[in-house]
Amino acid sequence: MINEIEQEQELAQHSKYLMKKFNIGEVVERGQYVILSKCKHVDIFRKPIDCVIKESLHSEDEPKCCTKFCFNLINEYQVSSQLSHPNIVQPQCANFKYDGGCSVLFPQAECDAFSYLLNGVLDISVVKLYFKSMILTLNYLHNQQLFAHNDFKLENVLVFKTENENEMFQLTDFGYSYYLGNKHNNCRNYSKYWTTRNTIFLSPTNCQSIQFKQFRNLREKEGDMFGLGCTLFMILFRKYPFGSNLPTLNEKLKVCEDIQKFGYQYFLQFQTAFNIYENDWVILIDLIIQLLVIDDSCRATSLQLMNHPWVCQQNN
Ligand SMILES: [Zn+2]
């Protein structure tokens, strides 16, 4: 019991500044340096909205001093406030470099796509909506704007409900994103912090570049497309595509090679809970085959997939 109380006291708390300024509710996620909590906010039209506040904490010894988590958060705010797309989460407001931390306010979602799409019984039309929304979003980022997301995964896609109770998927967490127009400088600034990352969603090229610290060789947009392919695999089969949530580069390469070698046949070993006609299933599997490709220049781009039959079809 004493231990529990002690542990409770050690958990990070929001800064006093933030507690005073906002009506903060339940904690959604609490790390050592970053806390996310629900809160109420009034927007510029004086409309009350449910929000989530993300605060990156400064150390008690240096309350005005930003950490690398602050820089990620400030970067996330700067990137996402430059973007305007119905499937991208727009930050509501931000407060930086105050006594105790930095924070950004985002609209509150129902949940993330990881918990929404990997649980319960779903209709394939919801998967299609997710995929279409993300293709439109990545196409906007990659082709109209010079950005890549660089951390594409189901946890970073949020699910909102419209007034008609339909799902709406929005991409969030642009902490690893940066303007690609001046790639040489920006790569030096940001991607060197990526060395601690080892997620299933990183493309083989980006895994290798990070492993050997060759940050100028990153293929960011192509990397987003690889991540998208991984998410589609996970949704359809409710499994990790490369065996575990921390696959080695070799495990990843082996699976991608097998997918390209066996094509549709490769996927016959897995079960899916979705009810779907075989013809549609073949078209859907083709998307994964086009995305989980080792060679970046052979992987489908967001622009190419805008014309894919599964994305274009109006009905299922
Ligand atoms: Zn800060």
Residues whose N, C-alpha, C, O or C-beta is under 5 A from the ligand:
A	BS01	ZN	S56 C65 C66 T67 C70 K97 G101 C102
